[in-house]
Amino acid sequence: MSTSAKPYHHGDLRAALLDAADSLLDAGGDGAVSLREAARIAGVSPTAAYRHFADKEALLAALAARHFAQFGAALGAAGLDAQGIAYVRFALARPGRFRLMFGPLLSRAKAHPELLAASQAAFDALTRIAGGREAAIRAWALVHGLSHLLLDGALADDVSPEDLLTSPC
């Protein structure tokens, strides 16, 4: 019997498990995510969770794919400066999601087709706006590095990501 306050009753269990995993990720990073705990929050047995995800990595890959799809859609409509600012703001607002999306799991994306497609689509959105792959990689390196410097507390609190990304060099 589940101890969840919000038990799952019919509908899209996969989405309910992803929502539960999202709450765990936001609260404690990817180390806090488990299929068993996601199932408990969703109000189902762990066995039910394994019908949708083979293991924790599969759950995390689906979660990262979900966020890349949302992220890519947001980036696709913006100009390059706006994309950079949106990237850094996303990292600062959702560090658990950011670290999951761009962490070691990304190097294993070929084993997770949904993650591979979603991450590639997000990069393609950047490539279109940047005017090519090399320019996209340079822009990505800038905002990704800046995001990590800010997340890790390596820059002063009064540093404005917007100013760094939009002021002339």
N, C-alpha and C positions, 0 to 999 in steps of 0.2 A: 504494500500500500504506500502510495506516495505521501510525502509530507509537504508537498508544494502547496502554497496558498492559491495558486492559479493553475489548476489542473487542465490538462489538454483534453479536449473532447472533439474529435473529428476535425476534418480540415486538412491543413498542410503541415504534417508533423515535421518534415524536413525544415521548413521555414521556422517553426516553433523552436526546434533544436538550435538553429542558427541564431535566433533571437536570444535564446538562453545563453549560448556561448558568447554572444556579443556582450551581454551584461557581465559575464565572468571576465572577459577580456578587458573591458573598461575598468573593472574593479581591481584586477590584479595582474594584468599582462597574460601572455600566452601560457605561462606556467600554471595559472589558475584555472585554465580550461581543461575539462575532462568530459568524456562522453557520459560517464556516470552522473556527474554533477549537472550537466546540461539536461539529461533525462529527468533527473529529480526536479529541476526547476520547471521543466515542461510538464511534469506530472505523469510521466510514463516510466515503464521499466527500462533498465539499461539495455535489455534485449531488444526492445523496440528501437532504441537509438542505433544499434548495430545493424538494423535493417536498412538504414539510410547512409551510414558511414562505417567503413571497415575498421577504422581506428582513429586515434586522436589526430594524426597527421591529415587524414582525409577530411575531418571536421574543420581543422584549421585552414586547409587549402580552400575548402568551400567558403569559409568565412573571408579569407583574403580575396578570393575571386569576387565575392559580393561587394567588398569595399572598393576593389579596383574598378568594377563596373560603375559604381556610383561616382567614384573619383574621376574616371575617364569621361563620363558624361558631363560633369561639372567643368572639367578642363576644356572639353571640346568646344565650348561656346565662348571662351574668353580669349583675349589677346595675350601675347607672350608675358608682358609685365603682370597682367591680372592672373595668369596661370601661375606664375612664380609666387605671387602673394597668396593665392588660394592654397598652393602646395604647402607653404610654410604655416599658414593658419591652420590647415588640416592637421599637420604634424603636432602643432602645439595644443590644439583642442582635443585631439584623440591620439595621444602618444602610444597607447597599446595597439590600436589598429594600425598606425603608421609603422611601428616596429615589426608587427606581424607581416604586413604587406611587403616590406623591404628587407626582412630578415632572412635567415638561412633557408627558409622554406622556398623563397623565390628561386634559389639555385636548383631546386628540385622540381620546378614547375613542369618540366616535361613529363613527369610522372602523374601530373594532375592537369588534364587537358582544359578543364574549366578555368583554372587559375592561369594557365599559359595564355589562353585566348583573352581573358580579361586584362591581364597585365600588358599584353601586346597592344590591345585596343587603346589603353590609357597612354602608352608610349606613342602610338600612332597619332593620337590627338595632339600631343606635344610636337611631334615631327612635322605635322601639317602646318602648325602655327609658326614653328621655328624656321621653316624653310629648308628642311633636310635633316638627315640623320646625325651628321656631325654637329650641327648647330644645336640639335635637340639634346645630344649627349652633354655638350658644354653647359647648356641651360639647366639640365637635370642635375649635373654635378654641383652647380652653384647652389641651387635651392635645396638639394638633398644635404649637402654639407652644412649649409646655413641652418637647416632644420635640426640637424644633430648637434651642432654647436649650441644652439638655443636650448634644446631639450636637455642637454648634458650640463647646462649651466656654465659653459666656457666663455660666454660673452656677458658683458655688463648688462644689468637690468634695463638701462636706459637706451640700449641699442634698438632701433626701430627696423624690423624686417622690411617694412614698406620703403623706408628711406634707402636702405642698402640695395634693394632690388630696383629702384626706380631712379636713383640719382646717377648722373653721368660719372664715369670712371675718371 
